[in-house]
Amino acid sequence: MTKPLNVGMIGYGFMGRAHSNAYRKVNHFFDLEYRPVLKAACARSADKVKAFADKWGYESIETDWRKLIERKDIDVVDICVPNNLHAEIAIAAAEAGKMILCEKPLARTGPEALRMVEAVEKSKVPNMVWYNYRRVPAVTLAKKIIDDGKLGRIFHYRSQFLQDWTINPELPQGGTALWRLDVEAAGSGVTGDLLAHAIDLAMWLNGPIAELNAMTETFVKERKHNLTGKVEKVGIDDACAFLARFQNGSLSLFESTRYARGHKALFTFEINGEHASIAWDLHDLHRLQYFDHRDEGIVRGWRSIHVSDGDHPYMGNWWVPGLQIGYEHSFVHQVADFLDGLAKGTLAQPDFRTAYHTQLVLDAIMASAKERSWKKVEA
Ligand SMILES: NC(=O)c1ccc[n+]([C@@H]2O[C@H](COP(=O)([O-])OP(=O)(O)OC[C@H]3O[C@@H](n4cnc5c(N)ncnc54)[C@H](O)[C@@H]3O)[C@@H](O)[C@H]2O)c1
């Protein structure tokens, strides 16, 4: 018999759907001691959250997140709302003794994130941040290859996250659909939204970033604000590029933008080591590119590993070798790891403290871009 774990979901947008799908699927594919129960969904509009709850099978609704947190029948609070709400909800949930699964970036700034870390550590509640790309099987395989030492000493790490959806200067900022363009709601632009993922993966795969030098640009300086109806200054970064040095001595280049015409979500990384290199690309997410200099010369070349065999990470839980899975499965894997960790008492990563380190890199990027200087990342 599995043990029920009652989920209270806050937000029903993109991530509310991605997580609900993961909760519904996880026990069909993974053998786990715990079973998520979709207990309550919460958002401000009763009609909309009721429609969401009915569609996904949530047992009840709330229109005030404080009420959800007060409920005795909620074990886990899942935070799927804009970034400016993460801290207040997470701190209240921690004080109420709830487990917390929070979307990324953990917060808008390092100090805001630190308050969240302190709250969960004081209450000792299990916590996790949804940096889901760690659980794309090809990315998890990259981690195993690096940890096994196949690359040898790492020299270079480069990563990009490119989109093109904000080029139109007539696009407004703020409000329900466009909170990502409003600095008050989002904290930053592509840095917190997209580079946060690139940095989480980079530090997981290649260790801490020691120092960096960044530049940011806001190409469209003013946009109409959906909440005030007035044309207002745009406070987010539309694009960001930075150079960094990792603590292990490797050099790196990161780039992110929402102005790369033709790219919808091109998230890539390439790592070059002494013996071998690996590369990954979200548009072809089930493949890992691998080059090993130790191969016999006449057959040496980049191999494209189709990460779909039973002995590849997570894949033994899905179909048969050769059949691939997709984006949504990274969330299923993250829930599976969280539940497994709960049963074993070894909590899944990244937790709030790990995600706080990513937040410190984000802060260093913003400070470096503003001051046009190299910044050490706070240890
Ligand atoms: N892990 C990932 O890859 C990934 C992808 C997208 C978004 N995110 C993160 O997920 C979070 C949500 O993003 P999204 O794309 O799902 O946004 P979204 O705009 O699609 O959904 C936001 C939801 O929050 C709800 N909401 C807003 N204010 C609220 C309040 N006061 N009380 C209750 N509900 C409220 C809205 O009704 C909506 O349902 C953000 O932190 C974002 O950075 C992560």
Ligand as a Chemical Component Dictionary entry (heavy atoms), coordinates in Angstrom:
data_LIG
# 
_chem_comp.id                   LIG 
_chem_comp.type                 NON-POLYMER 
_chem_comp.pdbx_formal_charge   0 
_chem_comp.three_letter_code    LIG 
# 
loop_
_chem_comp_atom.comp_id 
_chem_comp_atom.atom_id 
_chem_comp_atom.alt_atom_id 
_chem_comp_atom.type_symbol 
_chem_comp_atom.charge 
_chem_comp_atom.model_Cartn_x 
_chem_comp_atom.model_Cartn_y 
_chem_comp_atom.model_Cartn_z 
_chem_comp_atom.pdbx_ordinal 
LIG N1  N1  N 0  10.954 24.784 -14.363 1  
LIG C1  C1  C 0  10.702 25.390 -15.510 2  
LIG O1  O1  O 0  11.199 25.044 -16.548 3  
LIG C2  C2  C 0  9.747  26.563 -15.529 4  
LIG C3  C3  C 0  9.049  26.881 -16.703 5  
LIG C4  C4  C 0  8.135  27.933 -16.657 6  
LIG C5  C5  C 0  7.942  28.657 -15.495 7  
LIG N2  N2  N 1  8.661  28.348 -14.384 8  
LIG C6  C6  C 0  8.446  29.096 -13.125 9  
LIG O2  O2  O 0  7.167  28.738 -12.609 10 
LIG C7  C7  C 0  6.545  29.852 -11.970 11 
LIG C8  C8  C 0  5.200  30.087 -12.635 12 
LIG O3  O3  O 0  5.404  30.289 -14.024 13 
LIG P1  P1  P 0  4.288  29.872 -15.098 14 
LIG O4  O4  O 0  4.959  29.886 -16.430 15 
LIG O5  O5  O -1 3.571  28.659 -14.668 16 
LIG O6  O6  O 0  3.348  31.139 -14.982 17 
LIG P2  P2  P 0  1.867  31.306 -15.491 18 
LIG O7  O7  O 0  1.702  32.765 -15.742 19 
LIG O8  O8  O 0  1.555  30.331 -16.586 20 
LIG O9  O9  O 0  0.998  30.881 -14.218 21 
LIG C9  C9  C 0  1.042  31.606 -13.029 22 
LIG C10 C10 C 0  -0.105 31.192 -12.144 23 
LIG O10 O10 O 0  -0.016 31.909 -10.920 24 
LIG C11 C11 C 0  -1.344 32.265 -10.530 25 
LIG N3  N3  N 0  -1.272 33.366 -9.569  26 
LIG C12 C12 C 0  -0.764 34.597 -9.749  27 
LIG N4  N4  N 0  -0.892 35.312 -8.617  28 
LIG C13 C13 C 0  -1.474 34.498 -7.679  29 
LIG C14 C14 C 0  -1.859 34.641 -6.328  30 
LIG N5  N5  N 0  -1.684 35.798 -5.676  31 
LIG N6  N6  N 0  -2.428 33.581 -5.696  32 
LIG C15 C15 C 0  -2.603 32.414 -6.340  33 
LIG N7  N7  N 0  -2.260 32.208 -7.630  34 
LIG C16 C16 C 0  -1.709 33.244 -8.295  35 
LIG C17 C17 C 0  -2.011 32.622 -11.846 36 
LIG O11 O11 O 0  -3.412 32.580 -11.731 37 
LIG C18 C18 C 0  -1.483 31.495 -12.731 38 
LIG O12 O12 O 0  -2.300 30.350 -12.593 39 
LIG C19 C19 C 0  7.534  31.011 -12.127 40 
LIG O13 O13 O 0  8.299  31.111 -10.972 41 
LIG C20 C20 C 0  8.413  30.592 -13.303 42 
LIG O14 O14 O 0  9.703  31.153 -13.267 43 
LIG C21 C21 C 0  9.543  27.316 -14.383 44 
# 
loop_
_chem_comp_bond.comp_id 
_chem_comp_bond.atom_id_1 
_chem_comp_bond.atom_id_2 
_chem_comp_bond.value_order 
_chem_comp_bond.pdbx_ordinal 
LIG N1  C1  SING 1  
LIG C1  O1  DOUB 2  
LIG C1  C2  SING 3  
LIG C2  C3  SING 4  
LIG C2  C21 DOUB 5  
LIG C3  C4  DOUB 6  
LIG C4  C5  SING 7  
LIG C5  N2  DOUB 8  
LIG N2  C6  SING 9  
LIG N2  C21 SING 10 
LIG C6  O2  SING 11 
LIG C6  C20 SING 12 
LIG O2  C7  SING 13 
LIG C7  C8  SING 14 
LIG C7  C19 SING 15 
LIG C8  O3  SING 16 
LIG O3  P1  SING 17 
LIG P1  O4  DOUB 18 
LIG P1  O5  SING 19 
LIG P1  O6  SING 20 
LIG O6  P2  SING 21 
LIG P2  O7  DOUB 22 
LIG P2  O8  SING 23 
LIG P2  O9  SING 24 
LIG O9  C9  SING 25 
LIG C9  C10 SING 26 
LIG C10 O10 SING 27 
LIG C10 C18 SING 28 
LIG O10 C11 SING 29 
LIG C11 N3  SING 30 
LIG C11 C17 SING 31 
LIG N3  C12 SING 32 
LIG N3  C16 SING 33 
LIG C12 N4  DOUB 34 
LIG N4  C13 SING 35 
LIG C13 C14 SING 36 
LIG C13 C16 DOUB 37 
LIG C14 N5  SING 38 
LIG C14 N6  DOUB 39 
LIG N6  C15 SING 40 
LIG C15 N7  DOUB 41 
LIG N7  C16 SING 42 
LIG C17 O11 SING 43 
LIG C17 C18 SING 44 
LIG C18 O12 SING 45 
LIG C19 O13 SING 46 
LIG C19 C20 SING 47 
LIG C20 O14 SING 48 
# 
